[in-house]
Amino acid sequence: MSPKDTAGASRTGGTSRFSGAFTPGRIAMTVVAILTLVFIFENTREVRIRILIPEVSMPLYLALLATAVLGAACGYYAAARRQK
């Protein structure tokens, strides 16, 4: 074995390479995402929405899903700017 191979093995402590996959933060975000999707798909009635454009009618779940996607994109953008 080369020194690189032994250094890599001691660094991980012999645990699986997926040991960091289930952190508390990731589990919490998965639960929040699942609850968000359940909430969205439980609200399927038609609603009228007006922001800056003429009033449109669409299912509430599409409006909620679009809002969730926009919120996630804004959060991703803010987190990416913070890392720079």
VEXKOLGU-821623 format. One line per field, with one value per residue (C-alpha): residue number from 1; x, y, z; residue in three letters. Coordinates in Angstrom, 3 decimals, m for minus. Layout:
REM residues N
mike = NUM / ...
x = X / ...
y = Y / ...
z = Z / ...
drenke = ALA / ...
***
This chain:
REM residues 84
mike = 1 / 2 / 3 / 4 / 5 / 6 / 7 / 8 / 9 / 10 / 11 / 12 / 13 / 14 / 15 / 16 / 17 / 18 / 19 / 20 / 21 / 22 / 23 / 24 / 25 / 26 / 27 / 28 / 29 / 30 / 31 / 32 / 33 / 34 / 35 / 36 / 37 / 38 / 39 / 40 / 41 / 42 / 43 / 44 / 45 / 46 / 47 / 48 / 49 / 50 / 51 / 52 / 53 / 54 / 55 / 56 / 57 / 58 / 59 / 60 / 61 / 62 / 63 / 64 / 65 / 66 / 67 / 68 / 69 / 70 / 71 / 72 / 73 / 74 / 75 / 76 / 77 / 78 / 79 / 80 / 81 / 82 / 83 / 84
x = 0.000 / 1.145 / 1.143 / m1.792 / m3.913 / m3.230 / m3.803 / m7.193 / m8.223 / m7.263 / m9.037 / m12.423 / m11.995 / m13.083 / m16.677 / m18.758 / m18.301 / m21.994 / m21.696 / m22.063 / m25.078 / m27.630 / m26.796 / m29.466 / m29.709 / m30.316 / m32.902 / m34.716 / m34.695 / m36.024 / m38.871 / m39.663 / m39.636 / m41.986 / m44.369 / m44.300 / m45.231 / m48.040 / m49.393 / m49.195 / m50.972 / m53.693 / m54.700 / m55.994 / m58.926 / m58.932 / m57.840 / m57.568 / m54.163 / m53.160 / m49.759 / m48.630 / m50.349 / m54.056 / m55.849 / m55.287 / m57.085 / m55.051 / m55.033 / m53.734 / m51.095 / m49.458 / m49.306 / m47.862 / m45.382 / m44.216 / m43.791 / m41.814 / m39.541 / m38.946 / m38.195 / m35.760 / m34.023 / m33.679 / m32.305 / m29.826 / m28.697 / m28.252 / m26.289 / m24.065 / m23.281 / m22.462 / m19.847 / m17.918
y = 0.000 / 3.478 / 6.229 / 7.882 / 4.745 / 4.370 / 8.092 / 7.947 / 4.878 / 6.403 / 9.646 / 7.987 / 5.784 / 2.724 / 3.949 / 3.818 / 6.534 / 7.355 / 8.037 / 11.792 / 11.399 / 11.436 / 14.500 / 16.045 / 19.043 / 16.890 / 14.800 / 17.952 / 19.422 / 16.151 / 16.156 / 19.807 / 19.083 / 16.106 / 18.110 / 20.954 / 18.593 / 17.021 / 20.499 / 21.553 / 18.507 / 18.614 / 22.089 / 21.519 / 23.928 / 26.711 / 30.169 / 33.564 / 35.209 / 38.729 / 40.306 / 42.526 / 40.840 / 40.418 / 38.024 / 34.354 / 31.279 / 28.182 / 25.314 / 26.365 / 23.616 / 25.147 / 28.554 / 27.011 / 24.917 / 27.957 / 29.912 / 27.064 / 26.806 / 30.562 / 30.485 / 27.598 / 29.405 / 32.565 / 30.534 / 28.748 / 32.055 / 33.646 / 30.628 / 30.621 / 34.331 / 33.831 / 31.184 / 33.508
z = 0.000 / m0.737 / 1.909 / 0.130 / 0.482 / 4.190 / 4.873 / 3.191 / 5.171 / 8.520 / 7.757 / 7.249 / 10.301 / 8.335 / 8.050 / 4.926 / 2.356 / 2.830 / 6.565 / 6.025 / 3.754 / 6.580 / 8.612 / 10.863 / 8.539 / 5.483 / 7.299 / 8.456 / 4.948 / 3.516 / 6.045 / 5.271 / 1.525 / 1.953 / 4.151 / 1.628 / m1.194 / 0.871 / 1.671 / m1.965 / m3.343 / m0.691 / m1.926 / m5.445 / m5.764 / m8.345 / m7.208 / m8.854 / m8.612 / m9.523 / m8.958 / m11.801 / m14.686 / m15.304 / m13.018 / m13.805 / m12.553 / m11.704 / m9.244 / m5.844 / m5.876 / m8.967 / m7.305 / m4.129 / m6.098 / m8.078 / m4.847 / m3.269 / m6.321 / m6.330 / m2.606 / m3.021 / m5.890 / m3.788 / m0.866 / m3.123 / m4.607 / m1.172 / 0.099 / m2.991 / m2.574 / 1.102 / 0.276 / m2.054
drenke = MET / SER / PRO / LYS / ASP / THR / ALA / GLY / ALA / SER / ARG / THR / GLY / GLY / THR / SER / ARG / PHE / SER / GLY / ALA / PHE / THR / PRO / GLY / ARG / ILE / ALA / MET / THR / VAL / VAL / ALA / ILE / LEU / THR / LEU / VAL / PHE / ILE / PHE / GLU / ASN / THR / ARG / GLU / VAL / ARG / ILE / ARG / ILE / LEU / ILE / PRO / GLU / VAL / SER / MET / PRO / LEU / TYR / LEU / ALA / LEU / LEU / ALA / THR / ALA / VAL / LEU / GLY / ALA / ALA / CYS / GLY / TYR / TYR / ALA / ALA / ALA / ARG / ARG / GLN / LYS
***
